Amino acid sequence: MRVAVIPARGGSKRIPHKNINPFWGKPIIGYSIEAAIESGLFDQVIVTTDDPAIADVAREHGAEVPFVRPSDLADDHTTVVDVVCHAVEWMQEQGYPLELVCLIYATAPLVDKGDLARGAEAFDGGDWDFSFAVTDFAAPIFRAFSALPGGGVKMFQPEHFKTRSQDLPVALHDAGQFCWGTPEAWLERRPVFDSRSVPIMIPRWRVQDIDTPDDWARAELIYRWLNSPNGKAV
């Protein structure tokens, strides 16, 4: 059994009501729910939340909300792994014959069902713990620098000041869209950034993690371009 788990707590502070804010005419969580359903990959799509308003929106868009997330798993210090583990434990208690569990972020309007499928297919090629969406950094991180308090800058790795960009390794980061994992990997809290995880590459122009109002505005611009007559999602 394959299940999508979409965490969506109600206490977002930087963007109030972030998980159900309108994004191009639809509550933003609706995009994640609909991508999961339309992919045909899941036996169930579950939203885990502590907020009745989020639960209502999730059901309106086709997700199931079979339990209320405990309040101790809905504060600023709760990790997404804590939330997925709770959902996996609940499903096992209900007798679900779990094969794979896919975390999909509630604020991922650019998530693509084809990418979700590639994440699932990765498990056909080996004994993996996780597969998750990644993208590459826009600039070489090995030549990054910080601003000094009194002015000026300082490189983190000055030994790479003269290294050509093409001679540096390609650095990746989490795309903030989805993460497939085995039930055992979730429950044992195995590390995601590890040799037993498969990176699913997403082009940079189709990635925008949303934590701030500026991130939200950027995501809307990308979404508008992808869905305009001149845009083309790949």
Secondary structure by P-SEA (a helix, b strand, c coil): cbbbbbbbbcccccccccccccccccccaaaaaaaaaaaccccbbbbbbccaaaaaaaaaaccccccccccccccccccaaaaaaaaaaaaaaacccccbbbbbbcccccccaaaaaaaaaccccccccbbbbbbbbccccccbbbbcccbbbbbcccccccccccccccccccccccccccaaaaaaccccccccccccccccccccccccaaaaaaaaaaaaaaaccccccc
